[in-house]
C-alpha cells in the first residue's frame, strides 16, 4: 500500500506538470509566441541561444515566417527575445514532463514496483506523451508555411491530447490511492450521467480551443447578445467561422454549467467533491465572462484555461470515486 501511494504521488506530480504545461501553452498563445521557434530539435533545442550570433540566427529564421511578415514585421531583436522565451519555456516544460515521467517509471520497472498487470497502462501513458510532442510540432508547422497562425483544429487536437493525459494520470493516481470504502453507500441512479457531463465539459473546452485559434474572443465582447441579437448576423460555419465558433462556445458553456449544477444537485451528499465541482463550474463561467468582456485579458484568459482543467480534474476524481464504490459493492 505504501508503494502504491508513492507511485500515486509521482503520478499526481506528473498531472500537475501537465496542468502547468497547458497554462504555459495558453500564455504562449495569448502572447503570440508559439511560432517564434521555427525548428524542432528535441535534444539540442532544450538550450536557448547562448550568444548574440545564435540569437540573430533564430531571429533570421523567424523573419522568414508568415507570422513575421503579416504581424510582427515591426519587431527588433529585443522584442523577439520576449516571445521566444514563452515558446522555449513551453517546449522545455514538455521535455521536463517526459523526464519526470520516464526516469521514475524506469526505476519502478527495474525494481518491479508497479502493481501486477498495470504495466501496459504506464506504457500507454508514455506513448501518449511522446505522441503529444509530435502533435505539438504538427500544430506549429501549420503556421510556418502559408499562414500567420496555427490551424485551430490542430490547436484543439494538441489541447485535447493534454486533457487526455491529465485525465488518465489523475484516474490512475486515484485508482492506486483509493482503497475500498469501509461502508460503501449505493450511488444514486443518476451517477452514470456523470460520463455525459464529462463529455459536455470536454466538448466545451475543445470549442474553447477553436475560439482561441481563430481569435474569436476578440469580437462580440458582450453577453448575451452578439451584435443586434442573440445570434450574430455573420454566424457562418460553427467550426470555421469566428462568430459561429464563439456563439457555440458561449452557449455550450452555459449548458455545461447547468448540467454540472444539475448533476451536483442530484448527487448532493454522496461525496465531498460534489460541492467543489459545483463551485468550480461557477468560477469557470465567471472567468469566461471576464475573458470575453475584457477582450481576452491575458491573466483572465490564462486563468480560464486553468479553471477548465481543474473542472475536468474534479469531474474525473468524482467519477473515479464512484468507480471504486461500484467495484466494492460488486465484490
C-alpha positions in Angstrom: 0.0 0.0 0.0 2.9 2.4 0.8 4.5 1.7 -2.5 1.2 2.4 -4.3 1.0 5.7 -2.5 4.5 6.6 -3.7 3.6 5.8 -7.3 0.3 7.7 -6.9 2.2 10.8 -5.6 4.5 10.6 -8.6 1.5 10.5 -11.0 -0.1 13.4 -9.3 3.2 15.4 -9.8 3.1 14.5 -13.5 -0.6 15.5 -13.7 0.3 18.9 -12.1 3.1 19.4 -14.6 0.7 18.7 -17.5 -1.7 21.2 -15.9 1.1 23.8 -15.7 2.1 22.9 -19.3 -1.4 23.8 -20.5 -1.4 27.1 -18.7 2.0 28.0 -20.1 0.7 27.0 -23.5 -2.2 29.4 -23.0 0.2 32.2 -22.2 2.3 31.3 -25.2 -0.7 31.5 -27.5 -2.0 34.7 -25.9 1.3 36.5 -26.3 1.6 35.3 -29.9 4.8 33.4 -29.1 4.0 30.0 -30.4 5.6 30.4 -33.8 8.8 32.1 -32.6 10.8 28.9 -32.8 10.7 27.6 -36.4 12.7 24.4 -35.9 12.1 21.2 -34.0 15.2 20.0 -32.3 14.1 17.6 -29.5 17.6 17.4 -27.9 19.7 20.5 -28.7 16.6 22.7 -28.7 16.5 22.4 -24.9 19.1 25.1 -24.7 18.2 28.7 -25.6 20.5 30.8 -27.8 23.7 31.3 -25.8 25.3 34.2 -27.7 24.4 37.1 -29.9 25.2 35.2 -33.1 22.8 32.4 -32.1 20.1 34.9 -31.3 20.5 36.6 -34.6 20.3 33.2 -36.4 17.0 32.4 -34.6 15.6 35.9 -35.4 16.5 35.5 -39.1 14.7 32.2 -39.2 11.6 33.8 -37.7 11.8 36.7 -40.2 11.2 34.1 -42.9 7.9 33.0 -41.3 4.4 34.2 -42.4 3.7 35.5 -39.0 6.6 37.9 -39.0 5.7 39.2 -42.5 2.0 39.6 -41.6 2.0 40.6 -37.9 5.4 41.1 -36.3 7.4 42.9 -39.0 8.0 45.8 -36.6 9.9 43.6 -34.1 13.5 44.2 -33.2 15.7 41.5 -31.6 14.8 42.6 -28.1 11.1 42.1 -28.9 11.7 38.7 -30.5 13.5 37.5 -27.3 10.3 38.1 -25.3 8.1 35.9 -27.5 10.9 33.3 -27.9 11.1 32.9 -24.1 7.5 31.6 -23.8 7.7 29.1 -26.7 11.1 27.9 -25.4 9.7 27.6 -21.8 6.7 25.7 -23.2 8.9 23.2 -25.0 11.3 22.9 -22.1 8.5 22.1 -19.7 7.3 19.4 -22.1 10.7 17.8 -22.1 10.8 18.0 -18.3 7.5 16.2 -18.1 9.0 13.4 -20.3 11.9 13.1 -17.9 9.9 13.3 -14.7 7.7 10.5 -16.0 10.1 8.3 -17.9 13.0 8.1 -15.4 11.0 7.1 -12.3 9.0 4.7 -14.5 12.2 3.0 -15.5 13.2 2.7 -11.8 9.8 1.3 -10.9 10.0 -1.2 -13.7 13.6 -2.3 -12.8 12.7 -2.7 -9.2 9.4 -4.4 -10.1 7.4 -2.0 -8.0 4.5 -1.5 -10.4 1.2 -3.2 -9.4 0.7 -6.5 -11.1 -1.0 -6.3 -14.5 -0.7 -2.5 -14.7 2.4 -2.2 -16.8 0.5 -1.6 -20.0 -1.2 1.5 -18.5 2.1 3.2 -17.7 3.5 2.2 -21.1 0.4 3.7 -22.8 0.9 7.0 -20.9 4.5 7.1 -22.0 3.5 6.6 -25.6 0.7 9.2 -25.4 3.3 11.7 -24.0 5.6 11.1 -27.0 2.7 11.5 -29.4 1.8 14.8 -27.7 5.3 16.1 -28.5 4.8 15.2 -32.2 1.3 16.8 -32.2 2.8 20.0 -30.8 5.2 20.2 -33.7 2.5 19.2 -36.1 0.5 22.2 -34.9 3.4 24.6 -35.2 4.1 23.5 -38.7 0.6 24.6 -39.8 1.7 28.2 -39.1 5.1 28.2 -40.8 4.0 27.5 -44.4 1.5 30.0 -45.8 -0.5 31.3 -42.9 0.5 33.6 -39.9 -1.2 31.4 -37.3 -1.6 27.7 -36.4 -4.6 25.7 -37.5 -7.3 25.9 -34.8 -8.1 22.3 -35.5 -4.5 21.3 -34.7 -4.5 23.6 -31.7 -7.7 21.8 -30.4 -6.0 18.4 -31.0 -3.0 19.5 -29.0 -5.1 20.7 -26.1 -7.3 17.6 -26.4 -4.3 15.3 -26.0 -3.2 17.3 -23.0 -6.6 16.7 -21.4 -6.4 13.0 -22.1 -3.0 12.8 -20.5 -4.1 14.9 -17.5 -7.3 12.9 -17.0 -5.6 9.5 -17.4 -2.9 10.5 -14.8 -5.5 11.6 -12.3 -7.5 8.5 -12.8 -4.6 6.1 -12.4 -3.2 8.1 -9.4 -6.5 7.9 -7.6 -7.0 4.3 -8.5 -3.8 3.4 -6.8 -4.6 5.6 -3.8 -8.2 4.9 -3.1 -8.9 1.8 -1.2 -12.3 0.2 -0.9 -14.6 2.2 1.4 -15.4 0.6 4.7 -19.2 1.2 4.5 -19.9 2.0 0.8 -23.3 3.5 0.2 -25.2 2.7 -3.0 -24.9 5.5 -5.5 -27.9 7.5 -6.8 -29.3 6.2 -10.1 -28.1 9.4 -11.8 -24.5 8.7 -11.1 -24.0 7.2 -14.6 -25.0 10.6 -16.0 -21.6 11.8 -14.9 -20.0 10.5 -18.0 -22.3 12.6 -20.1 -21.4 15.6 -18.1 -17.7 14.8 -18.6 -18.3 14.7 -22.3 -20.0 18.0 -22.2 -17.2 19.6 -20.2 -14.6 18.2 -22.7 -16.6 19.4 -25.7 -16.8 22.9 -24.3 -13.1 23.0 -23.7 -12.3 21.9 -27.2 -14.6 24.6 -28.6 -12.7 27.0 -26.4 -9.5 25.9 -28.3 -11.4 26.8 -31.6 -12.2 30.2 -30.1 -8.5 30.7 -29.2 -7.2 29.5 -32.5 -9.4 31.9 -34.5 -9.0 34.8 -32.1 -12.8 34.7 -31.8 -12.7 36.1 -28.3 -11.8 39.5 -29.7 -15.2 40.0 -31.3 -18.6 40.4 -29.8 -17.3 41.3 -26.4 -20.8 41.4 -24.8 -23.3 39.0 -23.4 -25.9 37.6 -24.1 -26.2 39.5 -27.3 -23.8 39.2 -30.2 -24.5 42.5 -32.1 -28.1 43.2 -32.6 -29.4 39.8 -31.4 -28.5 36.6 -29.7 -27.3 35.1 -33.0 -24.7 37.1 -34.9 -25.5 38.1 -38.5 -22.2 36.7 -39.6 -22.7 33.3 -37.8 -21.2 31.2 -40.6 -19.8 27.7 -40.1 -19.8 26.8 -36.4 -16.4 25.0 -36.9 -14.6 27.6 -39.0 -16.3 31.0 -38.6 -15.1 33.1 -35.7 -18.6 34.4 -34.9 -20.1 30.9 -35.2 -17.4 29.3 -33.0 -17.8 31.9 -30.3 -21.6 31.5 -30.4 -21.3 27.7 -29.9 -18.7 28.0 -27.2 -20.6 30.5 -25.1 -23.8 28.6 -25.2 -22.0 25.3 -24.7 -20.5 26.9 -21.6 -24.0 27.9 -20.3 -25.3 24.4 -21.0 -22.3 22.8 -19.3 -22.8 25.0 -16.2 -26.5 24.0 -15.9 -25.6 20.3 -16.5 -22.9 20.3 -13.8 -25.1 22.2 -11.3 -28.0 19.8 -12.0 -25.7 16.8 -11.6 -24.3 18.2 -8.4 -27.8 18.7 -7.0 -28.8 15.1 -7.8 -25.6 13.8 -6.3 -25.7 16.0 -3.2 -24.5 14.3 -0.1 -22.8 11.5 -1.9 -19.3 12.9 -2.0 -17.2 15.8 -0.6 -16.2 16.5 -4.2 -19.7 17.5 -5.3 -19.7 21.0 -3.6 -16.2 21.7 -5.0 -17.4 20.7 -8.5 -20.4 23.0 -8.3 -18.4 25.9 -7.0 -15.7 25.4 -9.7 -18.1 25.5 -12.6 -19.5 28.8 -11.3 -15.9 30.2 -11.0 -15.1 28.9 -14.5 -18.1 30.6 -16.1 -17.2 33.8 -14.3 -13.7 33.6 -15.7 -15.2 33.0 -19.1 -17.4 36.1 -18.9 -14.4 38.1 -17.7 -12.3 36.9 -20.6 -14.9 37.8 -23.1 -15.9 41.2 -21.7 -12.2 42.4 -21.4 -11.4 41.3 -24.9 -9.2 38.4 -23.7 -7.2 39.9 -20.8 -4.1 37.8 -20.5 -4.5 36.9 -16.8 -8.2 36.2 -17.1 -7.7 34.1 -20.2 -4.9 32.0 -18.7 -7.0 31.5 -15.5 -9.9 30.5 -17.7 -7.8 27.7 -19.3 -6.6 26.7 -15.8 -10.1 26.6 -14.5 -11.3 24.4 -17.3 -8.6 21.8 -16.5 -9.4 22.0 -12.7 -13.1 21.4 -13.5 -12.2 18.4 -15.7 -10.0 17.1 -12.9 -12.7 17.4 -10.3 -15.2 15.6 -12.6 -12.6 12.8 -13.2 -12.0 12.4 -9.5 -15.7 12.2 -8.7 -16.2 9.5 -11.5 -13.2 7.6 -10.2 -14.6 7.7 -6.7 -17.9 6.3 -8.0 -16.0 3.6 -9.9 -14.4 2.4 -6.6 -17.7 2.3 -4.8 -19.3 0.3 -7.6 -16.3 -2.1 -7.7 -16.6 -2.6 -3.9 -20.3 -3.3 -4.0 -19.9 -5.9 -6.7 -17.1 -7.7 -4.9 
